[in-house]
Amino acid sequence: MHTLYFEDFSVGQTFTTRAGTLSAGDVSDFALKYDPQPIHVDAHEAEKGMFGGIIASGLHTFAFSLRLFIDLGLTMKSNIVGPGVDALRWVAPVRPGDTIHSIVEVESLTPSKSKQDRGTVRLNFTTRNQNDEIVMTYTSIMILRKRPTEPA
């Protein structure tokens, strides 16, 4: 896809990311580095837990979902900054070998009052696994450039 600028988005517009698989090695590597809890790294302990086995860190699921969106290339030239995320919810576990993708819907568009060259876009992410089960939801806030104007 090509870069979209603030005014190229419309409320209700949706995008679907490609699907990507989290391997057992991916889950373990991420958890060992950033979230080394037994439920993510210790198969024996995880078997005793409420999920009956290893699950991916929610932070890993979030980061991977964001990567899949970035891979669309929609905001590569227009993104200024992402000032936050709202309402992040891990609805169901992601297990090693699961394949996830996200459906991303434009919730709102707010032109900046102080800087005419940009605006804020709120994107609702619904991340699903290979069985079409929702595993995570969140709203990403992005400040995007408006389309550059051609010199007269």
N, C-alpha and C positions, 0 to 999 in steps of 0.2 A: 504494500500500500504506500501511498505518498503522504507527505506531511499535511495534516489538517491544522488550520489556525482557529482561533476562538470563534470567529463568525461562520466557520464551516460546520460547526456542531449545531444540533437542534435538540430540544428537549424531547425525550422519548426515543431518540435514535439509539440503535443497538449495534454492537460489534461482538463477534465471537472469536476468541483466541484459538490458536491451534491447540491440540491436546499434547500433553507431555507426561511421561511416566517417571515416577520417583522410585528408583531402584533401592534395594536393601542397602547397598553401599552409599548411595546418596543420603538416605535417611540417617544412617550411622555416622557418616562423615560430618554432616551438618550438626547433629546432636552432640557429638564429641567435642566439636569446636564451640558451639554456642548455647546448647541447652542439654547438658549431660545428665538428665534425669533417667532413672532406671527404666521408665516406661518407653524411652527412646533408644536405649543402648544395651540393656541387659535382658536378653530373651527369657531367662529363667524367672527373674522378678516380674517382667511384664506379663508373663503367663498367669501369674497370680492376681494381676490387677483387673480392673473393671472392663478392660477391652480385650482381655484374653490373649495378648501378644503385643509385640512392638508396634508402635504407631509413630508417625512423623510428628515432629515438633510443629505446633501451630504456627510458630514463627517461620519455619521452613515452608509450610504450605502457603503462607502469605507471601513470602519472598518469591517463591516459584510462580505463584499466580501473577504477581506483578511483572516478573520476567516475561511470562507469556504475553501479557499486554504490551510491554515494551517492544517485543518482537514484531508486533503488527506494524511498527514504524510510524504510527499516526501522529505522535507528538515529538519526534526526534529533533525537529528544528524549531518547534513552537513552544516547547516546555520551558518555562522560566524556573519554577520551583514547585514542589509539592509540600504545602505547609502543614498537611496533616491527614489523618484518617479518622473517620467516625464510625461508630457502631460495628466494630470488628467482632464477629461471632464465629466460633468454630462449632458448627452444627453437628458434624459427625467426624469420626476419626479417618485420617488418611493412612493407609497401611503401605508398607513396602510393596512395590509392584503395581500400585494404583496409578491410573492414568487420569489426569484432571484437565479441565479446560474451564474458561470463564465466559459468561455472557455479561457484557458490560453495557449498562444503559445510562444515557445522559439524564441526570435528574434535574439539574438547573444550570443556568448560564447567567452570570452577573458581571456586566462591564465594570471596570474599575472607575471610580469617581475621580480619583486623584491622578491616574496615569492612563491617558487615552490610548496607549499602545497595547493594552492587555485586558484580560478579564479572567474571572474565576469560573471553572467548570467543576461541577460535582458529578462523579461517576459512581453508580451503584454496581458493584461486582457481585455476581452469584457464581460461585465455583462449584462445579459438579464433578463427580467421579465417572468412571466407565459404565456404571449402572444407572447413570443420570440422577443419582442421589445428590442433594445439596450437601456439601461438606463445609462450606464457609461463605459468609457474606460480609461485605464491608462497603463503606463509601470512601472513595479517594477524592481528595480536594487538590486540584491542579490550577496553577496560574499559568495561562497560556498567552503567547503573543497574538496580537491581531495580525492579519495579513499585511505584509510590508506594502507600502504604497510606492508606485513607480514615480520617479522624479518627473516633473513637468517639462 
